[in-house]
Amino acid sequence: MGLKENLHRISRRDLFRVAGRYGMSSTLLAAGGFGGAISLANLASAAESTYDKRYAKPAKHTLKFGASGFNAQNLLIERAGALEFARDLESRTDGEIRIEFIGNNQICGQTSCVEKTQQGIVDIYAASTQNSAGGAPYLNVLDYAYMFPGRASQYHFLYSPDSQRILRDPLEKRHGLKFLFSHCELRGIQLGLGWEDKPTVTKLEQLFGTKNRVTGTQLGRIAMQALNLNPVPVAWEETLDGLKQGLIDGAETWASAVAYANMSPVVSQSVDLKFFCGTEHTSMSASVFDSLEGYLQDAVMESAYWAQTHVQAANEAALVKTVGHSDPQMPGTIFAENNVRNAFLADDQIRMAEEMCSPEFQPQLWEQWRDRLNKWAGGIDTYQEIYDIARQVPKDMKPENVEPRRWWKA
């Protein structure tokens, strides 16, 4: 049985019935732990045992975790680690920290989770750094075009002790957020149904002049404009319709986001431009973290490290076996079942894009934002420093082979 059929065996009504009895957090934590087929009976049984374990003793701290788009159906598609982190932290602290997990945009969405964390409505959130950049502009530091040559370099940077100084400390100081861990992909252009009957894109120039939806990142727009990709802000709920009707040519996002957000039926080609980060990250309120006892702070960091290692392995596997982001494509994957073609561009085309839009070749495009981010980071050259760290690993290294490190311990 395919993954999609397996997950869709549980109707929303049944899911809410189980959640009504054991709570949504216990139900989702139970659902996220399934490796095999899910039935209503075994979900209810797992939710009950999860509930009993979680409420065996009173919690010292109950933390609200707002996760934008995650629900029981898509938890096993894009492996961003939110539930694994919650489950591990509860277990590691022996229930002293309890996580109230609120997914599926019920308490916050992609662009609002960051602000709700800063306002104290939620304590932890999961959303893309690009959509969160509206409320925490320092997150733009990840979005310089072609700063990361591949997913391995992204993971290598997040594990690097230098990420503390370049990414995490300035984010905490400026926006009150503690960056815990992230999934790593690179963004491309996901072409809608207007491109269904057109040949698979092989040349960058085939995309020139197309009209594409852009997310919340300010730096992403710079790259898109330089590549003649006409970035237009379109509300998420209107994006699917726009791709279906051909009102926009494409949307700027990454492969597993297409699969988990149910975009696959309206996407015909996934063009792997790799032009900047697609990072579905988890952060927590720095003031909430600071209010925890020292040993619980240590537990949060260890669970974040564990979640990061889990994501690194699980998302790499899911990209090939669940999403279908590979050449050749595996049958039974979400892309294969929805006739989404992968357009992996040749090195010379990626190089052409890099020369058109990256800070290395077009420094004048980035000056204003680069100066701003450098100032916020205490005067370091953010682009150059991340660029150099990203090249400490071979360009063709498999992402799952990157050595995990506890970044907060130099």
C-alpha positions as CSV (number, residue, x, y, z in Angstrom):
1,M,0.0,0.0,0.0
2,G,1.4,3.5,-0.9
3,L,2.0,6.0,1.8
4,K,-0.8,8.3,0.6
5,E,-3.4,5.6,0.7
6,N,-2.2,4.5,4.1
7,L,-2.5,8.0,5.6
8,H,-5.8,8.7,4.0
9,R,-7.4,5.6,5.6
10,I,-8.0,7.8,8.7
11,S,-10.7,10.3,8.0
12,R,-10.6,13.8,9.5
13,R,-13.8,12.8,11.5
14,D,-12.1,9.7,12.9
15,L,-9.0,11.6,13.7
16,F,-10.9,14.3,15.6
17,R,-12.9,11.6,17.4
18,V,-9.7,10.1,18.7
19,A,-8.3,13.5,19.5
20,G,-11.5,14.4,21.4
21,R,-10.8,11.6,23.7
22,Y,-7.0,11.7,24.1
23,G,-6.2,15.3,23.0
24,M,-4.8,16.4,19.6
25,S,-1.2,16.4,20.9
26,S,-1.3,12.8,22.0
27,T,-3.1,11.7,18.8
28,L,-0.6,13.5,16.5
29,L,2.4,12.3,18.5
30,A,1.0,8.7,18.2
31,A,0.3,9.2,14.4
32,G,3.7,10.6,13.7
33,G,5.3,7.5,15.2
34,F,3.7,5.0,12.8
35,G,6.0,3.3,10.4
36,G,3.4,0.9,8.9
37,A,-0.3,0.9,8.1
38,I,-2.6,3.1,10.3
39,S,-6.1,2.0,11.2
40,L,-8.5,3.7,13.4
41,A,-8.1,1.0,16.1
42,N,-4.4,1.0,16.2
43,L,-4.3,4.9,16.1
44,A,-6.7,5.0,19.1
45,S,-4.7,2.4,21.0
46,A,-1.4,4.3,20.3
47,A,-3.0,7.6,21.3
48,E,-4.2,6.1,24.6
49,S,-0.8,4.7,25.5
50,T,0.8,8.0,24.4
51,Y,-1.7,9.9,26.6
52,D,-1.1,7.6,29.6
53,K,2.7,8.0,29.3
54,R,2.5,11.8,28.9
55,Y,0.2,12.4,31.9
56,A,1.8,9.9,34.3
57,K,2.9,12.8,36.4
58,P,2.3,16.5,36.5
59,A,4.4,18.6,34.1
60,K,6.6,21.4,35.5
61,H,6.2,23.3,32.2
62,T,3.6,23.0,29.4
63,L,4.8,24.6,26.2
64,K,2.5,25.5,23.3
65,F,4.0,24.4,19.9
66,G,2.3,26.1,16.9
67,A,3.1,24.3,13.7
68,S,1.8,25.9,10.5
69,G,0.8,23.3,8.0
70,F,1.4,19.9,9.7
71,N,-1.3,17.4,10.1
72,A,-1.6,13.6,10.4
73,Q,-1.7,13.2,6.6
74,N,1.5,15.1,5.8
75,L,3.8,14.4,8.8
76,L,5.5,11.6,6.8
77,I,6.0,13.5,3.6
78,E,8.2,16.5,4.5
79,R,10.3,15.2,7.4
80,A,10.8,18.5,9.3
81,G,11.1,16.9,12.8
82,A,8.6,18.9,14.8
83,L,6.8,16.0,16.3
84,E,10.0,14.0,16.8
85,F,11.4,16.9,18.7
86,A,8.3,17.1,20.9
87,R,8.2,13.4,21.6
88,D,11.9,13.2,22.4
89,L,11.8,16.3,24.7
90,E,8.8,14.9,26.7
91,S,10.6,11.6,27.1
92,R,14.0,13.1,27.8
93,T,12.6,15.3,30.6
94,D,10.5,12.4,31.9
95,G,7.4,14.5,31.4
96,E,8.6,17.6,33.2
97,I,8.2,19.4,29.9
98,R,5.0,18.7,28.2
99,I,4.3,19.9,24.6
100,E,0.9,21.0,23.5
101,F,1.3,20.5,19.7
102,I,-1.2,22.5,17.7
103,G,-0.7,21.9,13.9
104,N,-2.7,22.4,10.7
105,N,-2.7,26.2,10.9
106,Q,-5.1,26.0,13.9
107,I,-3.2,28.5,16.1
108,C,-0.8,30.1,13.5
109,G,0.1,29.9,9.8
110,Q,3.3,30.1,7.8
111,T,3.7,33.9,8.1
112,S,2.1,34.4,11.6
113,C,3.7,31.7,13.7
114,V,6.9,33.8,14.2
115,E,4.9,36.8,15.5
116,K,2.7,34.7,17.8
117,T,5.9,33.3,19.3
118,Q,7.3,36.8,19.8
119,Q,3.9,37.8,21.4
120,G,3.9,34.8,23.8
121,I,0.8,33.2,22.3
122,V,2.9,30.1,21.4
123,D,6.2,29.1,22.9
124,I,7.7,27.1,20.0
125,Y,6.8,27.2,16.3
126,A,7.6,25.5,13.0
127,A,7.4,27.3,9.7
128,S,9.8,28.1,6.9
129,T,12.5,30.7,7.7
130,Q,11.5,32.4,4.4
131,N,7.9,32.9,5.5
132,S,9.0,33.9,9.0
133,A,11.4,36.5,7.7
134,G,8.5,39.0,7.7
135,G,8.4,39.0,11.5
136,A,12.1,38.2,12.0
137,P,14.0,39.9,9.1
138,Y,17.4,38.6,10.3
139,L,16.3,35.2,8.9
140,N,16.9,36.6,5.5
141,V,20.6,35.9,6.2
142,L,20.0,32.3,4.9
143,D,18.6,33.5,1.6
144,Y,21.5,35.0,-0.4
145,A,21.3,33.4,-3.9
146,Y,23.6,30.4,-4.5
147,M,25.3,30.8,-1.1
148,F,24.7,27.0,-0.6
149,P,25.7,24.7,-3.4
150,G,23.7,21.8,-2.1
151,R,21.7,20.3,0.8
152,A,24.9,18.9,2.4
153,S,26.3,22.4,2.7
154,Q,23.1,23.6,4.4
155,Y,23.3,20.8,7.0
156,H,27.0,21.4,7.5
157,F,26.3,25.0,8.3
158,L,23.5,24.3,10.8
159,Y,25.8,21.9,12.6
160,S,28.7,24.3,12.6
161,P,29.6,26.1,15.8
162,D,30.0,29.2,13.6
163,S,26.2,29.0,13.0
164,Q,25.9,30.1,16.6
165,R,27.8,33.4,16.0
166,I,26.4,34.1,12.4
167,L,22.8,32.9,12.6
168,R,21.6,31.9,16.1
169,D,23.0,34.6,18.4
170,P,22.0,37.6,16.2
171,L,18.5,36.1,15.7
172,E,18.1,35.7,19.5
173,K,19.4,39.1,20.3
174,R,17.4,40.9,17.6
175,H,14.1,39.0,17.5
176,G,14.0,37.0,20.8
177,L,14.0,33.6,19.0
178,K,16.1,30.5,19.7
179,F,16.7,28.7,16.4
180,L,16.6,25.0,17.2
181,F,16.8,22.9,14.0
182,S,15.7,22.8,10.4
183,H,15.0,20.7,7.4
184,C,17.2,21.6,4.4
185,E,16.2,21.9,0.7
186,L,16.9,24.4,-2.0
187,R,14.2,26.2,-3.8
188,G,13.2,26.0,-7.4
189,I,10.2,27.0,-9.6
190,Q,7.2,24.7,-9.5
191,L,5.4,25.2,-12.8
192,G,1.6,24.9,-12.9
193,L,-0.7,23.1,-15.3
194,G,-0.1,25.6,-18.0
195,W,3.2,23.8,-18.5
196,E,1.7,20.3,-18.6
197,D,2.0,19.9,-22.4
198,K,5.2,21.9,-22.8
199,P,8.6,20.1,-23.0
200,T,10.5,19.6,-19.8
201,V,12.6,22.7,-19.0
202,T,16.3,22.2,-19.7
203,K,17.4,25.8,-20.3
204,L,17.2,28.7,-17.9
205,E,15.9,31.0,-20.6
206,Q,12.7,29.0,-20.9
207,L,11.8,30.5,-17.5
208,F,12.6,34.1,-18.4
209,G,9.5,36.3,-18.3
210,T,7.3,33.8,-16.4
211,K,5.2,35.0,-13.5
212,N,5.9,33.3,-10.2
213,R,4.5,33.4,-6.7
214,V,7.1,34.5,-4.1
215,T,7.1,33.8,-0.3
216,G,7.9,36.2,2.5
217,T,11.6,36.5,2.0
218,Q,12.9,39.8,0.9
219,L,16.2,38.4,-0.4
220,G,14.4,35.7,-2.5
221,R,12.8,38.6,-4.5
222,I,16.1,40.1,-5.4
223,A,17.2,36.7,-6.9
224,M,13.9,36.3,-8.7
225,Q,14.0,39.7,-10.2
226,A,17.6,39.3,-11.4
227,L,16.6,36.0,-13.1
228,N,13.6,37.6,-14.8
229,L,11.1,35.5,-12.9
230,N,8.6,38.3,-12.0
231,P,8.0,37.6,-8.3
232,V,4.3,38.3,-7.3
233,P,3.1,37.9,-3.8
234,V,0.0,35.6,-3.9
235,A,-1.8,34.4,-0.8
236,W,-1.2,30.7,-0.1
237,E,-4.9,29.8,-0.5
238,E,-5.0,31.5,-4.0
239,T,-1.7,29.9,-5.1
240,L,-3.2,26.4,-5.9
241,D,-6.0,28.0,-8.0
242,G,-3.5,30.3,-9.8
243,L,-1.3,27.3,-10.8
244,K,-4.4,25.3,-11.9
245,Q,-5.9,28.1,-14.0
246,G,-2.6,29.3,-15.4
247,L,-3.0,32.8,-13.7
248,I,0.6,32.4,-12.6
249,D,3.2,30.2,-14.3
250,G,4.7,28.9,-11.2
251,A,5.5,29.2,-7.5
252,E,8.9,29.5,-5.8
253,T,9.3,26.7,-3.3
254,W,10.9,23.3,-2.8
255,A,10.0,19.7,-3.8
256,S,8.8,18.2,-0.5
257,A,6.7,21.4,0.2
258,V,4.9,20.7,-3.1
259,A,4.1,17.2,-1.9
260,Y,3.1,17.9,1.7
261,A,1.0,21.0,0.9
262,N,-1.0,19.0,-1.7
263,M,0.3,21.2,-4.6
264,S,1.3,18.1,-6.7
265,P,-2.1,17.9,-8.5
266,V,-1.6,21.4,-9.9
267,V,2.2,21.3,-10.5
268,S,3.4,19.8,-13.8
269,Q,7.2,20.4,-13.6
270,S,9.5,20.9,-10.6
271,V,12.4,22.9,-11.9
272,D,15.4,22.4,-9.5
273,L,17.0,25.8,-9.7
274,K,18.6,25.4,-6.2
275,F,18.7,29.2,-6.0
276,F,18.2,29.7,-2.3
277,C,17.2,28.0,0.9
278,G,14.0,26.2,1.6
279,T,14.3,25.7,5.3
280,E,11.3,24.5,7.4
281,H,12.7,25.3,10.8
282,T,11.7,25.1,14.5
283,S,12.5,28.0,16.8
284,M,11.4,28.7,20.4
285,S,10.9,31.9,22.4
286,A,14.3,32.8,23.9
287,S,12.6,34.2,27.0
288,V,10.7,30.9,27.5
289,F,14.0,29.0,27.0
290,D,15.7,31.3,29.5
291,S,13.0,30.7,32.1
292,L,13.6,26.9,32.2
293,E,15.9,25.3,34.7
294,G,19.5,24.7,33.5
295,Y,19.0,20.9,33.1
296,L,15.8,21.4,31.1
297,Q,17.6,23.9,28.9
298,D,20.2,21.2,28.3
299,A,17.4,18.7,27.4
300,V,15.9,21.2,24.9
301,M,19.3,21.5,23.1
302,E,19.9,17.7,23.1
303,S,16.4,17.1,21.7
304,A,17.0,19.8,19.1
305,Y,20.3,18.0,18.1
306,W,18.5,14.7,18.0
307,A,15.7,16.1,15.8
308,Q,18.3,17.7,13.5
309,T,20.0,14.3,13.0
310,H,16.6,12.6,12.4
311,V,15.6,15.2,9.8
312,Q,18.9,15.0,8.0
313,A,18.4,11.2,7.4
314,A,14.6,11.0,7.2
315,N,14.0,13.9,4.7
316,E,16.7,12.7,2.4
317,A,15.0,9.3,2.2
318,A,11.5,10.8,1.9
319,L,12.6,13.0,-1.0
320,V,13.4,10.0,-3.1
321,K,11.0,7.4,-1.8
322,T,7.9,9.5,-0.8
323,V,8.1,12.7,-2.8
324,G,9.7,11.4,-6.0
325,H,12.4,14.1,-6.3
326,S,14.9,11.9,-8.2
327,D,16.0,10.8,-11.7
328,P,14.8,8.2,-12.5
329,Q,11.7,8.8,-10.4
330,M,10.5,6.0,-8.2
331,P,7.0,4.6,-9.0
332,G,4.3,5.1,-6.4
333,T,5.8,8.4,-5.2
334,I,3.6,11.5,-4.9
335,F,5.3,13.1,-7.9
336,A,4.9,10.0,-10.0
337,E,1.3,9.5,-9.1
338,N,0.5,13.2,-10.0
339,N,2.6,13.3,-13.2
340,V,5.0,15.9,-11.8
341,R,8.2,15.9,-13.9
342,N,11.5,16.7,-12.3
343,A,13.5,19.2,-14.3
344,F,17.1,18.9,-13.1
345,L,19.1,21.6,-14.9
346,A,22.7,20.9,-16.1
347,D,25.6,22.5,-14.3
348,D,26.1,25.1,-17.0
349,Q,22.5,26.4,-16.6
350,I,22.9,26.6,-12.8
351,R,26.2,28.4,-13.3
352,M,24.4,30.9,-15.7
353,A,21.7,31.5,-13.0
354,E,24.5,32.0,-10.4
355,E,26.2,34.6,-12.6
356,M,23.0,36.5,-13.1
357,C,21.9,36.8,-9.5
358,S,24.4,35.8,-6.8
359,P,26.2,38.3,-4.6
360,E,29.5,36.9,-5.9
361,F,28.8,38.0,-9.4
362,Q,26.2,40.8,-8.9
363,P,27.2,42.4,-5.6
364,Q,25.4,45.7,-6.3
365,L,22.0,43.9,-6.1
366,W,22.6,42.8,-2.6
367,E,24.4,45.8,-1.1
368,Q,21.5,47.3,0.9
369,W,20.4,44.0,2.5
370,R,24.0,42.8,3.0
371,D,24.9,46.0,4.9
372,R,21.8,45.7,7.0
373,L,22.3,42.0,7.9
374,N,26.1,42.6,8.6
375,K,25.2,45.4,11.0
376,W,22.7,43.3,12.8
377,A,25.3,40.5,13.1
378,G,27.8,42.9,14.7
379,G,29.8,43.9,11.7
380,I,30.8,40.5,10.2
381,D,30.4,39.8,6.5
382,T,27.4,37.4,6.7
383,Y,27.3,36.3,3.1
384,Q,31.1,35.6,2.8
385,E,31.3,33.8,6.1
386,I,28.3,31.5,5.4
387,Y,29.6,31.0,1.8
388,D,33.0,29.9,3.0
389,I,31.5,27.4,5.6
390,A,29.2,26.0,3.0
391,R,32.2,25.1,0.9
392,Q,34.0,23.2,3.6
393,V,32.3,20.1,2.4
394,P,32.5,18.7,-1.2
395,K,29.8,20.1,-3.6
396,D,28.6,16.5,-4.5
397,M,28.6,15.2,-0.9
398,K,25.5,13.2,0.0
399,P,23.6,15.2,2.6
400,E,23.1,12.1,4.8
401,N,26.9,11.9,5.1
402,V,27.4,15.2,6.8
403,E,28.9,14.8,10.2
404,P,26.4,15.9,13.0
405,R,27.9,18.2,15.6
406,R,26.5,19.9,18.7
407,W,26.7,23.4,17.3
408,W,26.4,25.1,20.7
409,K,29.5,23.3,22.0
410,A,32.5,24.7,20.2
